[in-house]
Amino acid sequence: MSRSAAEHPAEKQLEAEMLWQELAVGDEVMVEFPVCEAGRELLSPGTGYLILAKGQSASGVPLLVTESNIPDQRVTLYPHCICSYRCLSEQRLS
């Protein structure tokens, strides 16, 4: 295994952590690929979803809780699944 191949997962983790730190509750995120559970599409590409909470898994991996396509159902989303975002929380403060 080359050195760059070994560093790749660590770089991805660092990118995910930096994105997680930049995002705030109230911001909007979009996913590149559908997020499905039990055959239902919870998150769809091209749709913005509000961040409702931020946290970390038991192993310390950063995660976000967002709204979904299904009313009253929340989704746990990991930063590496995000393709774009808008910092709506900053707009409300100005």
Secondary structure, DSSP 4 states (H G I P E B T S, - for coil): --HHHHHHHHHHHHHHHHHHHH--TT-EEEESS-EEETTEEEE-TT--EEEEEEEE-TTS-EEEEE--SSTT--EEE-GGGEEEEE-HHHHHH-
